[in-house]
Amino acid sequence: MRFGFIVSKAVGNAVVRNRVRRRLRAAAAQLLPDVHANADIVVRALAGSAQAEWTTLQAEISEGIDRIVVKV
């Protein structure tokens, strides 16, 4: 399975964008065992992602994956 992350300049400067990307990557990594191996998932971070709590990011990614991917 592959994850792709789109974090535009609307999220913030380079430091903020990279922090958001790392947080999203960590949240997605926790869900890897539950997702089908052939899935390709792209996550687009919105401007509010920089201020979002960790639990909110996890819940949003999990909810999105539940809607589109068949779990193992």
C-alpha positions in Angstrom: 0.0 0.0 0.0 1.1 3.5 -0.7 0.2 6.8 0.8 0.7 10.2 -0.9 0.4 13.5 0.9 -0.5 16.8 -0.7 0.3 19.8 1.5 0.0 23.1 -0.3 1.4 26.5 0.6 -2.1 27.4 2.0 -1.2 25.2 5.0 1.7 27.4 5.9 5.4 28.0 5.3 7.9 25.1 4.6 8.4 24.3 8.3 4.7 24.0 9.0 4.0 22.0 5.8 6.7 19.5 6.7 5.4 19.2 10.2 1.9 18.5 8.9 3.3 16.0 6.4 5.2 14.1 9.2 2.1 14.1 11.4 -0.1 12.8 8.6 2.5 10.1 7.7 2.6 8.9 11.4 -1.2 8.8 11.6 -1.4 6.8 8.4 1.4 4.4 9.4 -0.7 3.3 12.4 -3.5 2.2 10.0 -1.3 0.2 7.7 -2.1 -3.3 9.2 -5.9 -2.6 8.6 -5.7 -1.6 5.0 -5.6 -3.8 1.9 -2.1 -4.2 0.5 -3.0 -3.0 -3.0 -4.4 0.3 -2.0 -3.0 3.7 -3.1 -4.3 6.6 -1.0 -3.8 10.3 -1.4 -4.4 12.7 1.5 -4.8 16.4 0.8 -4.1 18.5 3.8 -6.4 21.6 4.2 -5.3 24.9 5.7 -6.7 23.9 9.2 -4.4 20.8 9.3 -1.6 22.8 10.9 -3.8 23.6 14.0 -5.5 20.2 14.2 -5.0 18.0 17.3 -3.3 14.7 16.9 -6.5 12.7 17.7 -8.4 14.7 15.1 -5.9 13.9 12.4 -6.0 10.2 13.2 -9.8 10.2 13.3 -10.1 12.0 9.9 -7.6 9.7 8.2 -9.2 6.6 9.6 -12.7 7.8 8.6 -11.6 8.6 5.1 -9.9 5.2 4.7 -13.0 3.5 6.1 -15.1 5.1 3.4 -13.0 4.2 0.4 -10.9 1.1 1.2 -11.9 -2.5 1.9 -10.1 -3.6 5.1 -8.3 -6.9 5.3 
